[in-house]
Amino acid sequence: MHEDAFKPLRFDPYSDEEMRQRAMEYFEKMRTRRSVREFSTRDVPREVIENCLRTAGSAPSGANMQPWHFVVISNRELKRKIREAAEEEERAFYDHRAGDEWLEALAPLGTDAQKPFLEDAPWLIVVFLKKFTFDEQGKKHKNYYTAESVGIACGFLLGALHWAGLATLTHTPSPMKFLNEVLERPKTERAYMIIPVGYPSRDAQVPVITKERLGDIATFKT
Ligand SMILES: Cc1cc2nc3c(=O)[nH]c(=O)nc-3n(C[C@H](O)[C@H](O)[C@H](O)COP(=O)(O)O)c2cc1C
């Protein structure tokens, strides 16, 4: 093996007390994240978005293939095109594609086919999943665990954006094929989600929901 293939791990240990405090502080911050569907048009500095994307890019991935690509949009015309195409899909979804059970699950969220946030939010991050990676010789390699990897990167991204003080939505119009065309991405990539990013509008509301308690989501075997 090449002699510089490994290097000492950089790892910052904390005392138990510090860890308890840090874990609690992170939870207290993350529990205030909510999906926002009403955005202000107020600008957000590009540098903030860039650093949150760097965090996303640091995520683990199957065989380190990093099977993601982020298209980051502030261009008004592009946002308008995305809104129009998404609303068309959403109208079809709400009118006949979604079954009764799906519509019932969505009812408490009060969502409908109108997606003004796709134009109002200063930034849209469209996440693409790369089914294949091309090496330096242009050879095509199939990526593994792509959905898991991109999901983790999106989790990192949502966490970083919230930590930075920004509001987000995880938006998945179905189907999302139109995004390849509008954003000129290759067929080897699949649109995974749209993340509008910005500030909530002054009078933004969120549905009252609950999160399951620790005892319901985790089983400890000690
Ligand atoms: C994979 C995924 C897809 C989602 N798609 C949509 C969507 O298309 N539109 C929407 O308004 N919310 C969408 N959401 C947001 C969920 O409705 C929201 O996360 C959930 O109701 C919990 O609310 P919270 O994010 O405020 O905790 C999606 C969330 C996830 C994780």
The ligand as a Gaussian input file, in Angstrom:
#p B3LYP/6-31G(d) Opt

LIG

0 1
 C      -38.370000      12.770000       2.256000
 C      -39.312000      13.881000       2.637000
 C      -40.168000      14.410000       1.696000
 C      -41.000000      15.489000       2.008000
 N      -41.752000      16.058000       1.036000
 C      -42.481000      17.158000       1.326000
 C      -43.161000      17.844000       0.284000
 O      -43.075000      17.489000      -0.890000
 N      -43.897000      18.946000       0.608000
 C      -43.971000      19.407000       1.898000
 O      -44.653000      20.406000       2.143000
 N      -43.322000      18.771000       2.918000
 C      -42.563000      17.680000       2.636000
 N      -41.842000      17.064000       3.641000
 C      -41.851000      17.644000       4.995000
 C      -42.647000      16.780000       5.991000
 O      -44.028000      16.945000       5.775000
 C      -42.235000      17.215000       7.397000
 O      -40.872000      16.932000       7.600000
 C      -43.028000      16.496000       8.486000
 O      -44.385000      16.858000       8.399000
 C      -42.506000      16.797000       9.872000
 O      -42.526000      18.193000      10.098000
 P      -41.202000      18.990000      10.523000
 O      -40.236000      18.865000       9.386000
 O      -41.662000      20.394000      10.767000
 O      -40.647000      18.312000      11.764000
 C      -41.025000      15.986000       3.340000
 C      -40.167000      15.423000       4.297000
 C      -39.312000      14.408000       3.957000
 C      -38.353000      13.864000       4.986000

